[in-house]
Amino acid sequence: MRLQPGHPLLARSLRPWAAMLLTFCTVVVIVLGVLLAHQSRTGGLDQAIDSWMIRSLEGHKSLLRWLTAPAELLPAGLTSLIMVAACLVTGRLKGAILATTAVPIASALCDSLIKPLVHRSDLAYPSGHVTSISALAAMLTVLLVLPPQPLIEWRARMLIPLITGVLACGVAIAVVGLRWHFFTDTIGGAALGTGTVCALALVLDLPAVSRRLAALTAWLLSRSVAFTLRPGWPRAARGCAGRRGSPRSKRRRRPAAASGDWVSASRWRRSR
């Protein structure tokens, strides 16, 4: 199916809500980062929630490790690849770009930018697992639930936020129960993953980005057509080279006689 670079990710009525959600997530990440910067001890909120969760989940480490599986590299990457393929088949170029970039960009912001800046208790804030699963959940919601023409019917669409929300909560509970992160780390990770997807969706829906994607799509289409036609000219070139360079090309050729010189032409035919 032909790619549609102008197909929006978000309906026009949803973009102000996405912008507000992006602002809220940004504020949460920044405020928590400032409050928790260079801290090695837990605060009152973390101590109360973490201690209760650790006591409640003690002895269930195998279950907790299983709950963190959706945020691991292989499941998250496989889900993203499936969504990329689905978007390409249905002609949604922006959807394929969002599915390709959502989790990697959120993870890069978490691991390479925010963790070194905040530097809380051996790079604990924000949680990388919760960031990945939140970005994955938000990406699935945007692609399967929110577009003007969703990929699935409305009954199934209602299950997507529910299932992804349960998985994200399970990952957050597991990383706290395993003592990998504090409770506030999971809040920051959820805000970072969700805000990254909102930002990407809003940027991809900008008119300037749509025009550039349309130009890029047209260029790629022209190059693919040229490449498709390319196998024809090497055979012609080899044929020309064979006629010029082969021993057959050394035989006598008809002289370039002037117009009306029929005598020279007839002599050349008799001499062959």
Residue, then its C-alpha position, 0 to 999 in steps of 0.5 A: m500500500r502507498l505510504q501516506p506521510g500526511h496521515p495525522l497521528l492525532a485528531r485535531s481535537l486531541r492535540p491540545w490535550a496531548a500538549m497539556l499532558l506533555t506539559f504535565c509530564t515535563v513538570v513532574v520529571i523536572v520537579l522530581g529530578v530537582l528534589l531528588a538530585h544527588q540523594s542517597r537516602t529515601g524520603g518519607l514518601d518513598q520509605a513508607i510506600d517502599s517498605w510496605m511493598i517490599r514486605s508484602l512482596e517478599g518471597h515472590k522474587s520469581l513472580l516479580r522478575w516475570l512482571t518486569a519482562p514486558a519492559e525488557l529489550l526483546p519484548a519491547g523491541l518485538t512489539s515495536l517491530i510488529m507495530v512498524a510492520a502494521c503501520l507500513v502495511t496500512g500506509r501510515l508513515k508517521g505511525a511507523i516512525l513513532a513506533t520506531t523511535a518511541v522506546p529508543i528515544a525515551s530510553a536514551l533520555c532516561d539513561s544518557l541525560i536525566k540519570p547522570l544529571v540527577h545522579r540519585s543513589d547510583l543512577a536510580y532516577p528515573s526507572g528505565h524499566v518503567t520508562s520503556i513500558s510507559a513509552l510502549a504503552a503510550m505508543l500503542t495507545v496513540l497508534l491503536v486507539l487515538p488516530p482519526q482512523p484507528l487500526i482496530e474496532w472500538r471494542a478492542r480499542m477499549l482494551i488497549p489502555l487497560i492492558t498496557g496500564v496493567l502491564a506498566c503498573g506491574v513493572a513499577i511494582a516489580v522494580v520496587g519490590l525487587r529493590w531496584h528503584f524507589f517509588t518516586d523513580t517509577i513516577g518519573g519513569a512513567a512521566l518520561g515515557t508518556g511525555t516522550v510519546c506525546a512530544l513525538a506525536l505532536v512534532l510528527d503532526l506539524p505541517a512542516v514535518s508533514r511536507r518534508l516527509a511527503a518530499l522524502t517519500a516522493w524522492l524515495l519512490s522516484r529512486s525505487v522506480a529508477f532502481t527497478l528500471r536499472p536492470g534493463w540498461p546493463r544488458a543493453a550496454r553489454g550488447c553495445a559493448g559486444r557489438r563494438g568489442s567482439p571479433r564480429s565488430k571488426r568486419r568491414r563496414r559500409p562506407a559513409a557515402a555521400s548522398g546519391d553515390w549509388v555506385s560506391a554503395s553497390r561496389w561495397r555490397r558486391s565486395r562483401 
